[in-house]
């Protein structure tokens, strides 16, 4: 039984399919969405260079001999060796297991900052990425017709909090997208757009060397992005934010929160031993004190071979390798043999900033500019499961090189109006309807559903 179909769960299942003889065991993956999100390409989906469908991997297509169960993990009984799964329409099943792999992933780590939950948007799921892109286009549309200079200034200001991988790549792609589409908005072009990147530490990207981080910061600054290090977010309002480096409030209608991740909440309710919120495991990814229970990915505190005494960072490359090691250890457990330790050390890091610019570090060699950009795209393309998806991504990137990006705002996508309403949610043909409550592009009764969907995806795609 594999809980989670993301970077930890899918590689575990695929490896087991190769290692286990046919019909020798039943392998089941449980996930609350039927796809794996390839998170390194999420900024590309938000920036319009990639079709959102091409950055997700359908689990049923990739799993040839593995059963798949769509549902939420809501409980675990390690004594009876059963997992409680809640599916559609509230159906509850208690699924038995012999070997269990917990790969539930992570969600955005938020802080108790006033107004953050009400006015901020994350950048962890595909729904959040597309919502952020739609919001950018929506603010351009509203600013173009606004007669109030203060309102236009707030609409055209975008603040990203967190200068790690997600924050740096996210603001670079969104600014790149904005630079393309603002040409269609004459008044906005004259007013100018403002992007601010806020980081609490003393420099951006502490995960990479200082020289590469400086190059990345210089590239973003050259594009007009305002980088503020050693700065924190103090509070968020509907039309402004308060930063610690100034007494004045920054007028802003869009705040994107990318300041770290944490295990999904259900991890704390499974009764497994925890280490600072992550499941405590040994070097072989076995959960301490439990037989036949393993944990991988962002939810597991796997000892890092490269940094004794510390856990592996919550990155895709570690989760994938941990999943493969656990699959091999499960087959060794069937043969009553000693499991293998996780020995992988980070081989490189890639930060794609769009516009043929990136920074990378591979095997001690530092890359920057176009060579790093080419390496980053080649690396991500090679790791994407399935040759058909690789081909689709290649086509998307090629089209982006030849044609400008689409500026359509598809906020209603997946939330059609009721029968009797027009596309804006207004009453049509004298029939009762539901008027829009805000400028999101979706009827009011669908906004709560959209929010619920974002939470569901958050739990599963980590």
N, C-alpha and C positions, 0 to 999 in steps of 0.2 A: 504494500500500500504506500503510495507516494502522495503526500499532501502538498499540493502546489504544482502548477505547470509552467513555472517561469524558468529563469536561468539555472536554478538548481534542480528542479523537478524534471524538466524535459530531457536534459542530458543524462540524468539517471535512468529514465525509462528507455531511452534509445540505446544506451550502453547495455542495459539488461537484455534487451531484445537480441543483441549480438552475442552476448555471453551465454545466455541460458538456452539449452536445447529446446526445440519445439515441443510444446505441450508439457514441459516439465514443471511449470509453475504458472500461476495466474498473477499478472501484474496489473494493478489498477492505479490510475492517476485521478485524484480528486482536485478540482479547481472550480472557482466560482465564475470564471469566464472560460470560453473554449478556445483561447488563443494565448500565445506568449508574445509579450511586447518586447521588441528589440530596442531597448532604451537608448543606446548610443545614437540611434537615428531619429529619436523623438524630436530634437531641435529642427531637423530637416522637414519633418511633417508639419511642425508649427510654422516654419518659415516658407512653406509652399514649394520647396524643392522636391519633395517626395509625396506621393499619394499616401494618405494615412493607411490604406489597406495593405500597402507594401511594406510597412514596418512592423506588422504583426504576423505571427506564424500560427495558422490553424492547427490545433493539437491533433484533431482526428486525422488530418492529412499526413502528419509526421509520424504518428504512432500506428505502426502496421499490425502489431501483435499484442498491443496493450489496450485494456479496457479503459474507458473514460467515463467519469461520473461528474456531472455538472451540479455543484452545490457548495454550500458554505460549511466549513468545519466548525462545529459548535461544541465539541467535547471529546475527551480522550480518557479511556479506562485502561491503564497499563496492566492492571491485574487480570481483567477479563480479556485483554488484548482486542479491544474494539474501538472504533472511531465513530463518533456521532456526526452525521452529515445531514444538514437541512437543505432540502431541495425546493423546487417550485411548489407553490401553493401550500407551503408549510409542511411538506412531507418530511418526516424524520426517519432516518435509517441508522442502524448500528452495524457497521461493517467490520467483520473480523479481519485480523491480519496475523501473519507469522513474523514478518519483517516490516518495520515501519520507517519511512524516510520523511522527516518534517522539513519541507522546503517552502514555507509559506511566505517568505520574503519580507518586505518592509513597506512602510508608508511614510509620508512626510512628517518630519519631526517639527512640531510647532512649539512656540513659547507662549506663556500667558501675557501677551502684549495686548493692551486694550485696542479693540477694533480689528485685530488681525483676522480672526475667524469670520467676521461679518463682511469685511471688504477686501480681503486678500484672495489670490488665486494661486494654486500650486502648480508645479511643473513636473509631475511624477507619472501621470497616466496619459493615455492617448486622448481621452475626453478633455482633460485639462489643457493639453497642448493646442487642440483645435479651438477650445473656448478662448484661449489667449489670443490666437490669431484672429478669431472673429471679433474679439473685443477691440483689438487694434484697428481693424477696418471700421467698426462701428464708431469708435471715437473720432476717426478721420471724417466720417460722414457727418457727425454731429458738429464737429468743429468747423466744418466747411460752411455751415449755414448759421452758425452762432454769430450774434452781433456784439457779444460781451467779450472783450479782450481777456478778462480774468478767467472766464469759463473756457475760452479756447486754450489758454495757457495750461490749465489743469487737464483738459482733455488730451492734449498733445505731450504730456509728460508721463514717462513710464519708469517705474522704479523696480529694480530687481534686488532682492536681499539674498546674499550668499554668493561668494565668488569662487565656488568649487567648479567641478565639471559641469553640472547642470546649469548653474548661474552664468558662467562664462560663455558656454556654447549657446545657451538659450538667448541671452541678450544680443550676442553677435548675429544669430540667425534672424531674430525679430527685427533688429536694426537694419540688417541687409534687406529684408523683405520690405520694411517701411521705406527705405531709400528708393526702392523700385516703384512702389505703388503711389507714393506721395506726388509723383509727377501728374497724376490724374486729379489732384486737388489743389487748384491754384492758390487759394487763400491759405491753406495749410502750409504750402510750400513757402509762401512769404513769411508766415509766422515762425516756421521752423519747429522741428520735433526735438524733444529733449529726453535722453536716456541716461539714467543714473544707476550705477552698480555700487551696492553697499556691502562692505565686508567688515566683520568685527575684528578679524586678525590684522596683522600689520602688513600683509601683502596678499595679492590674489594667488590662487592655486598653490597652496602650501604643499600639495602632493608632488609637485615637480620642482626641478632645480630653480634657484633664484634667477639665473640668467634667462631661462625660458619663460619664467613668469613675468620678468621685466619686458621681454619681447612681446608677450601677449598683451600686457597692459599698455605698452606703447602703441600697438596696432589698434586696440580699441579706442585709445585716446585720440589717435589720428583720425578716426572716423567720427569724432565728436562725442563719444560716450564719456560721461563724467564719472570717474572712479573715485570712491571715497573709502579708504581703508581706515582701520581703527575706529570705525563708526558703527553704531547700533541703531536699530529701529526702536523708538520709544512708544509711539502710538499711531494708530491709523484711523482716519475719518473718511467719510464718503468722498470728500473732495480735496483731501490733503494728508500729508504724513509728517511726522515730527522725527527728525534725525538728531543724534546726540552731538553732532559736530557743529550745530548751529542753533541759535535761539529762535530763528524764524521757521515757520512751517513751509514745506514744499508743496505747492499746489499740484495735485495728482489725482487722477481718476483710475489708474491702473497700477496695482502693486502685485508683483509676482514673488512668491516666497520659495526659495530653493535652498534654505539653510539646513541641510542634513536630512537624514532618515532615521527611523526607528522600527523595530519589529512590529508587525501588525498586532493589534490589541489581543487577538485570540491566543497568541503565544503565551501570554501571562496567565491564561486560564486553563492551560492544559495539564498543570500539575508537574511540569518538568523542571529540573534544577536550572536556575538562571544566573547569569553573570552580567550584571548591569543591563538587564532587560533581554539579553540574548541567551539562547539555550546553551548550557555548559556542556561541552563535548571534549573528548581527548584528541590526540593527534590523528587518530583513525576515524574521526567524526562520529564516534559512538557517544551516545548520551550517558553521562556518568550515572552509575548505579542501576541501569536498566538493560536487560538483555534483549537484543533484537530491535533496538530503537536507535536511529541515526538522525542527524540533523545537518543541513548544509545551507549555504547561502547567507543572505543578510540576517536571517533570524538566528543563526548559529555563531557562537564565539569559538570558531576553529583556531587553534594556536597557529600563529604565523611563523613559518620556517625562517623567514627573512628577518624577523624581529622577535627574538626570544622574549617571552613574558607578555607579549601583546597578541591580540586577536587579529585575524585577517581583516583587511578593510572590506566594506560592503560593496564590492565591485563585481561586474559581470564575469570578468576573466577568472576570478577566484571561485565564484559559484559554479561555473561550468566544470572546472577541474575537480572541485569537491564532489560534484554529482557523479562524475566518472569513477572517482576513487571509491565512493560508497557502493556503486554498482558492482565493482570488482570485489569489494569486501563482503557484500552479501553472498556472492557466489562462493567465496572462500568459506563463509560461515556455513553454507550448506554442506561443504566438504569437511567441516570441523578443522579448518586450517586457520592459522594466525592471520589477522587482517593487516593490510598495508597502511603505513602512515601517509598523511598528506604532506607532500614535500615541495609542492609548486612554489616558486618565487616569481614575483612580478618581472616579466620580461620587458615591458615597455608601457608607456602611457601616450595617449593621443588626445589632443584638444583641437577639434575642428572649429574654426571661426568663420567659415565661409569665405567668399571672394578670393579663393585660391590661397588662403592664409590658414596656417595651423602651426602648432608646436608639437613635437614628439620626442620621446626618449626611448631608444631601443637598445638593449644590451650595452648600456653605457654610452651610446652614441646619441648626440643631441641634434635634432633636426628642427628647422624653422622655415617659414614661408611656403613656397610652392612644393618643394620636395616633401615636407611634412604633411601638407594637405593631400598630396597624392598617396603617400603611405597610409594616412588615416583612412581614406576612402577604400583603398585596396584591402586593408586589414578588416574593416567592418564588412566589406562585401564578401570576403573569404569566410568569415564566421557566420554569416547569415545562413540558417538551415534552408536547404532546398534550392536547386538550380533554377527553378522557375521564378522564385522570388529574387534571386540574384539578377536574373535577366530583366525583370521588371524594374528593379532599382537602377540598373545601368541605363535603361531607356529613360527613366525619370531624370536622372542626372544629365543625360545627353540633351534632352529636350530643354532643361533649364539653362544649358549653355547656349542654346540657339534662340530661345524665345523668352520674352518677359513673363513674369509671374502673374497669375490670375488674382484679381483683387475682389472677387466675389465674397460676400459675407453670408455664410450658410448656417446661421444660428438656429434655424428651424429644422436642420437636418435630423431626421429621426423622430421629430415631434410634429407631425402633420396637423393641420387644423381639423376641428370636428366637421362633420358633414353639416352644411348650411353656413359655414364660415368661409370667408375668403382667406387668402394666404397670410394676411396680417392679423387674423384672429377676430376681425370685426364681423358683425352680423351681416348676412347676405340674404337677399330674397325675402326679407321680412321675417326670417327665422331667428330665434334667440341664439346668442353667441356669447363668448367670453372675450372681453376687451383686454388688450395688453396692459400689464401693470408696470412695465418698464421698457427700456430700449433693447432688451436682449434678443428680440426677434422670435420668442416663443410665447405661446399663450400662458397665462398665469398658472393654469392647472397642470401644465407640463413642466414648469420650472422646478417644482419639487421632485418630479420624477427624474429630471435631468440631474439634480443634485444627488439623488439616491444612486443613480447610475455611476456618477463619478466616484462615490464612496466604494461601491462594489468593485469597480475597476482598480481602485487604489489598493484594495486588499489583495488582489490577485496578480497584478502584473509586475509586482516588485521582483 
